[in-house]
Amino acid sequence: MKVITIVLVVFLHSLVPFVTILDNTQFLETAYNNILYHFLCDGTVTVQTFFMISGCLTSYNLRVISEENTLWKKIPIFILLRWLRLTPIYAITLAITASWLRFAGSGPMWHKLIESEVKDCRRDSWQNMLYINNYFDNTRCMAHTWYVAADMQLFVLGIFTLVMTRSDQRRQVVLWIMFVLSLIIVPLHTYYQNLYAHVIVSPKFILEWFVTDPTFNNSYKRGHTNIPCYILGLILGLIVYKLQQEQIHIKKYKIYKYMFWALCPMMFILIVCRGILYMDGVTPNLAVRAVFSGIYRPLFGLLMFLFIIGMVIKVENVYRTILEWRFWTSIVRLSYAVYIIHAILIQISVYSRTTLNHLTIHEAIITSYGTIALCFLCAVPLWLLVESPISQIIRHLTSTSIKNKKPGQDRILISAVTSIKAFAVTTNEKQTFEVRRA
């Protein structure tokens, strides 16, 4: 699921060349009336899947660790491990962006856009390394990494929330209260700052990677505006852990398989419904925009919540056959590196062009798939030379600190601690989340 989501993200971002420098702008204008366009370009809500998975793994792994440990003493260690896990590839990419990137191409757009990003990265790189860059606006320095910063902030919030509540029952109550309260955050931003209900994908803002878009800056990229789906992920992790400890009868849930099959079409319909915001000459009322902004992402998160629960309790075998394909467990290791580097590769391709693009659906799809393949190929050496060695070092340090545990517990605890990370689904995912049969 995480691999599919990162592919969709790269696919969307790789469409940048075809909405910035066109010789057939009318094609783009008419595309706003196309359902397929809204499914692809309005799919920005799918990034909530990352928040959901991250929150789920955080709460699940902490619940495993809490069986044999006092957690509040280990909060600084958890945060440090997370920082060490995320930073190496991020820092290398940031250093390349601030130095060598300006020599990677040339063209009429290169000086204005690439060199301005280099300048911003030299000035603002400390914000990225502290994972607070999503609270600073009008900077082009790796603007797409707002998610990494937001996820780090939500990780800290989730750690403190789970540790400070002692029992699972209290955790469930506190988390559901936090979820309900968090639903008013985005509507308040939308109403009082007169924002769009969600990020509008338009040439005006996409050329600058949305850094000048008020909706992107105030409602989309902040950590606190993405709390609802992360909280749902924390709740999901606790539910998965509880299901794993109990003996449940899988067959009694099979009657819900038709409802489960409807979840993916419902997500598709929800994304397409955002097309009403693009109606020509019609601007929705501010109150309507505020309400829509408050329910859009949480509703998608609830559908994803139910989808993952259905996968855990094995409601059906159609989606499971696809998502449990062992091929995903190999390339999922590259997903974090792909997310970090994909914007650089796309920008080199876009801003070094010296001619206008002629937009066609066929050309856009071919270019997007080529970009996806290139991103995964470039991510391989980063994973082999940077991410994997760092993960092994962290694993070694973690195992050294828990030598006093019983032999049978070492593997579980090491796996739990080291898997708390931004994009964390290891090859043991299937075994970790599999519910024990009665």
Helices and strands as residue ranges (DSSP letters): H 2-13, H 17-20, H 25-31, H 35-41, G 43-47, H 48-65, G 71-74, H 75-98, G 100-103, I 110-114, H 115-129, G 133-135, G 143-145, H 146-164, H 168-182, H 185-193, H 203-206, H 214-215, I 216-220, G 224-226, H 227-245, G 250-256, H 257-261, H 263-273, G 274-278, H 286-312, H 318-323, H 327-331, G 332-334, H 335-351, H 361-382, I 383-387, H 388-400, H 407-418, H 429-433
